Amino acid sequence: MDIRRLQYFLAVAEEGQITKAAQTLHMAQPPLSQQLKLLETELGVQLIDRCGSRKIRLTTAGQALRSRAEQIMELINQTEKEVKDVGDGFQGTLAIGIAMPWGITLGASFLLTKICSFHKCYPEINFQLWEGDICRIEDLLTRRVIEIGITRLPANLDIYETISLPSEPVAAAFTPKWHTDLSTNTIPLAALADKPLIVYRKYEERLLKYYQQLGLKPRILCTHDDIRSMLLWANAGLGVAFVQKSAANLVPNSNLLFKEIIEPTLMTRTLSVIWQKDRYLSAAARHFIELVKQDNN
């Protein structure tokens, strides 16, 4: 059944006259009448009665067709809208991978902020979030399981596009038993040398170098690979955890104080938003990347 003929038929049914319908459709009356006859021949039924004075009346078969044709046209219009919306990035699913453990603080807080902004613009888009180490995130990108990764800068920049995220200060997290001064949100690195320190393993060498430059030898109670566990240790009063500043959001309702370390200021390594070069990106992914670029300007 020709969709165009259904449109012609609906126009005639709406106007009640072939002449008016032809004017509405911006076509001559004879071709319109011919299309109606072809539709009746195709279906093997009479669809309209000519009542004189150029008026028409739908037959019982015509009334049934009108009802179905209106449903069909509405379905077509809705389908076109949905396909266009998906193509424009207004619907669909956006798959993002975040590298652990580096992404657990800065990456996770960054992603939450961006998703909240993105969701306001594209509320019909759903999300799939994947976690893993750097190698897993790159593997997921290669296999097209995800379109976007949030991770440390990849070693092979020839196959990735990247947007570097701002570095974040390192903070000391501890209970008041280790430091009771609430007048400032910062603390000198030297003031922590005699405290039992809970250190993220990747930071240990760099931290020891800083203390060596200050002529101090710190007591490192524990090195760890999991930031949440480090914060739980600190919350139990075992020592002072060195974590990214945004990690304050990871242990709600804790007794921890978070003070940014100064003299010197310590910064985390930069994370990046990455995606593969020369690979098709969905409209949703393109919109997300554009949002990140705009916010970084």
N, C-alpha and C positions, 0 to 999 in steps of 0.2 A: 504494500500500500504506500503510495507516494505521500510523503509528509506535506509537500507543497499543496497537493490537492485537498488534504485535510484542512490546511490553512484557508484555502479558498472557500471550502464548504462552511467552515465556521464563520467566515466573514459574511457570507450570504445569510446564514442562520441568524447572526447578530443583527444585521441590517433589515432583514425581512424583505429585501428587494435585491435583485441581481444588479440593477443599475447603480444603486447606492453602494453596494459591495464592490463593484468594479471601480467606482470613484475612490473608495477607501483604499483599495489595493493598487491604485494608480495604473489601471490597465483598462483596455477596451472591453465592452460588454460581450461581444461574440466569443472572444477567446475564453472568457470566464464561463460562459454557458457551455462551451465545448468541453472544458475541464470537468464541469459537473456531470455532463453526460458520460464522459469517460470513467468517472468514479462510479456512477451507477452501473455502467456496463461491467466494470471490474468486480463489483460486489454482487451483481445480479439482482438488485432490488431498486425500487424507486425511492428516492430520498426526499424529493420535494414535489408539492402540487402547485401548479400555477393557478392562482385564484383570480386572475384578471387584475386590471389596474396596476400591472407590473409587480403585484405582491406575490409572495410565495408563502407556503405553509409546509412545515415539516411533516412527513409521514411518520407513522410509528417507527419504521426502520430509521428514518432520518433523526428522530428524537433520540433513539438509542445510540446512533452514531455520534450525535452531537455530544452526548454525555461522555462517551468513551474518548472522543477526539479531544475534548477539553482536558481530560485526565492525561492523555498522551502528550499534549502540548505542554501541560504543566510539568510533567515528568522530564520532557526534553529541556525545558527552560531551567529546571532545577539541576539537571545533570550538567548542562553547560556551565551553570554558576559554580557547581562544586568542582568541576574540572578546572575552571579558570581560577577558583580560589586556591586549589592545590598548586597550580602552576605559579600563582603569584605569591605563594608562601603563606596563605591565610589559614590553611589547614594542613594536616599531615603530622608526621612524627620526626623530631629532631634527635638524633643519637649523638651523644657526647661522651667522651672518655676522659677521666681525670686520674692523673698518675698519683699513686700512693707510694711512700708516705708524704712526699713533698707537697702534694696538692691538698692535704687534709686540712690545712689552715688557710693559707693565702688563696690557694686554688678554689677551695670549697666556698669561702666567703665571697670571693670574686664571682664565682659561678652563680651563687644564690642571688647576689645583687643584680647581675645581668639578666638572669632568668625572670626576676620580678619585673624588671623594665621591659623585657621582651614580651612577657605574658600580657602586659597591659596593651601592647600594640597588636599582638597576635594571640588572642585568648583561645582560639580553636586548635592551636598547635599543641600536641602532646610531646612528652620527652621520654627518652630512654637514656639512663646514665649507667656507665660502665666504669669499674675501677680496676686498677692493676698497676704493676710497675711500668717503667718507661718502655721496656721491650714489649709488654703486652699491649700498651696503648698504640704503639707503632704497628704491631701486628694487626690489631683491630682496624686501624686505618687502611692497611694494605688489603685486608680482606673485605673492606667496605662495610664492616659491621657498624662502624661509627663514621661520621663525616668530619668531626672536629675533636681535637685532643687538647687537653690542658695539662702541660707537662714541662719539664726542663727543656731547654733548647736542644733539639735533636742534633746528633753528630753529623748526619748527612743532610746538609741544607739544600742539596741539589734537587731533592725530591719533595721538599716541603715549602709551603708558604708559611710565614710566621708573623705574629704580632707579639712583641715583648710586653709583659705586664710590669708595672712599677715594682721595684724592690720594696720590702717591708722591714721595719725595724724589729730587732730582737728584743724581747722583754724578759724580765725575771719574774717568775710566778712563785709565790710563797705565802705561807700563813703568817699572821702577825707575830708569831713567836720568834721569827727570824729578823724582823725589822718592823718597828712600830711607828716610824715617822710617816704620817699621812699628809704632810703639808706639800708634798711634791709628787708628780707622776713619773719622775725619773730617778735613777740611782746610778752612781758611778760604778764602773766595773771593779775598781779596787775595793769597794765596800763589801763585795761579795766573796773576796778571796778566802776568808776564814770560815765560810759557810759550806756545808756539804752540798755539792752541786750535782744536779741531775741533768746530764748533757745529751743532746741528740748526737748520735755517733758521728754523723757527717761534719758536725761543728767542732769536734774535740780538738783536732790538730790546730785549727785556726784559733780556737779559744786559748789553748796553751801558748801559742805564739804571742797573743796579745798580752797575756799575763807575764810572759818572759820579758817582753819589752818594758813592762812596769816594774820588773824586778821582784815579782811575787810568784809564789808557788801555790796554786789553788788545791783544795781537796775535792777531787771528783769522786763522789759517792757512787755514781752509777752512770754508765753510758747506755743509751737505749735507742731503739729504732721506731718506737711507737709513741707518738706525741700524747695521745690520750692517756696511756699508761703513765707517762712522765708526770702529767698533771695530777693523776690520782695519787701518785707517790708524794708529790708536793702538797696536795690537799690533806694527806695523812700526817703532814708535819715532818716528813723524813728529810727534806732539804729544799733547795731552790732549783727550780726547773728553768732552763734557758729555752724559750720557745718563741715562735713568731707572735707578734703582738695580737694578731687576729685570733689566736688560740683561746683567748678569753671566752669565746662563745662555745667552746667545746665541752666545758664542764659547768653546766648551769647549777645555780644554788650552792656553789662551793664557798669555802672560806678564803679563797685565794685573793691575794693582791697582785696586780700586774703593773710593773713599773718598767718603763723603757730604759734600756741600758745606755749610758752615756760615758764619755771620756775613756775609750772612744765609743762612738755610736756603732753598733753592730747591725749589719743589714743581711737579710736573707738573700739567697741567690734568686735571680729573676726567673719566673715562670713564663711560659709562652702559650698562646693559642696557636695551634698548628693544624694544617690541613694539607692534603697532597696536591702537588702541582699537576696540571693537565688532567685532572679528574673531574667528572661532572659533579656539581654540587646542587642539591635541591634548593629551591627558592627559599625554603625556611633556613637552611644553613647559610645561604648568601645574606639573608636579612640579619641573622645573628652576627655574622662577621662584620657587616656594615655597622651594626650597633656598637661593637667593640671598637672599631676604628674611630667612630665619632666620639666615643667617650675618652679615647686616648689622645685626641687632638687638643 
